[in-house]
């Protein structure tokens, strides 16, 4: 029966890819035997894909999506046969790589390696949830299917190192070791001893024939009882069952062809003339999962009813955080680095919101992200990620998807480059994941151009489904957090190392509008628009220019994305006269709203921060001279 289930999955995948004339048949067909057995071990309820104590199944190799969709369809999730037939088509429930709008998909993995880190994140979240709510309430497993490519990506090293450090015995990674990549045999680029690598990272390692049902079943049983995270190395043949294309790299990313599929079906006892064939006994076997999952969830819900009142209240707070409980600090009139004001805000949020947690990539003291007196993971709220920016972000994506937690990830702004792929996936999913990026500009000073972000601000502003806040003082910082907590998408906080002057109250508009007037004069010739540390510079420059009868308004723009969504009337009030964008960055996006941009079009320099700002023209004298030159030009 297991073989028949596996072959049903094989040919569903082959037919999906053939009909789409696009896709990756090799991995799904090679993994079909494992999927057949794994389906008998998974604890889940297709009637309720959000059940908290379900096992999590992560496909790190998202190109094997046909396998996932076949499994979800056969198991009774909200996917029908027409959805399988619309594989990789516009607006279908079965896109080329898994996305979270598809019922049963836990997380969008995207580029190779992400899913391994996501699985580690789910396992960490489960450990934390178990400590909060009790082992009777949270005791599920996390399964991850990955391939050679996933293990070659650096993020897998980072994430599995943390999994071993925290002894995540609820994590089971199944490695589809078929030794094939797009360019051919993996040995041309990858020959390390994977078994020794994972043992060195504190994993239990099992090695099996990935087409032997008894070995697969025994390995899964052993892994579930392991006291360590477990790696199952499953030796498989890519495109198993595809006749002459078995074991060939040509089966990785192209349809097999109708004639070959017909021959393969005939060889394994399926009707060669039928497509998307599902034998009745296979359908019945998979449907039994629905009944079992329903029963297990009902038993679990009874345990939840028997929880103490304190635990019930905690579960409710985790599921539905009450942001009105946060005691936001008052920074009015206080000159502070925005990394410092942000640190105070983080601590107040963490005190009020049980599910708020996170960490820094070994920069907590510099990022000001330590949650004081709140302990370290797993018992506490501070997660020490070490110097693993990419894994940190993908792990926190899983925390955000788990259902109980609001995570933040922190590092220097320049090192956001090391985590961008996972931040992009967070935005794609529209998950509530907070990014804390300090040392936001050439103000980093002596560390020089390697550490001074120039183009990073523009790249985050360009990323859809996210809000980037570069705040000018502590008051703006509080308001930005109040917006971010209510927004269902990632929020990025770009914060200064150096102390900033406190700003005055808004004259018109506020942070929620993205930009607002701080200084307004009748018949202004110019509007100086800035963010972060440059706002106070613009205010001082405007006062200096006023002595020369050059009248300037000043606008603070803490969030570009919110500002460009405002209506024409609001924009017209904000953008008066000739508009000059002032940012210590290469902010080309400002040309959408500004007539001129006073920025930086080179890398930075090493020196005292004040000297570096002066060198690049960010002083009252030099900015004033620039504005005067524009008057002379007119």
Buried (B, 14 or more C-beta within 10 A) or exposed (E): EBBBBBBBBBBBBBBBBBBBEBBBBBBBBBBBBBBBBBBBBBBBBBBEBEBBBBBBBBBBBBBBBBBBBBBBBBBBBBBEEEBBBBBBBEEBBBBBBBBBEBBBBBBBBBBBBBBBBBBBBBBBBBBBBBBBBBEEBBBBBBBBBBBBBBBBBEBBBBBBBBBBEBBBBBBBBBBBBBBBBEEBEBEEEBEEEBBEBBBEBBBBBBBBBBBBBEBBBBBBEBBBEBEBBBBBBBBBBBBBBBEEBBBBBBBBBBBBEBEBBBBBBEEBEBEBEEBBBBBEEBEEBBEEBBEBBBEBBEEBEEEBEEBEEEBBEBBEBBEEBEBEEBEBBEBEEBEBBBBBBBBBBBBBBBBBBBBBBBBBBBBBEBBBBBBEEBEEBBEBBBBBBBEBBBBBBBBBBBBBBBBBBBBBBBBBBBBBBBBBBBBBBBBBBBBBBBBBBBBBBBBBBEBBBEBBBBBBBBBBBEBEBBBBBBBBBBBBBBBBBBBBBEBEBBBBBBBBBBEBBBBBEBEBBBBEBBBBBBBBBEEBBBBBBBBBBBBBBBBBBBBBBEEEEBBBBBBBBBBBBBBBEBEEEBBEBBBBBBBBBBBBBBBBBBEEBBBBBBBBEEEBBBBEBEEBBBBBBBBBEBBBEBBEEBBEEE
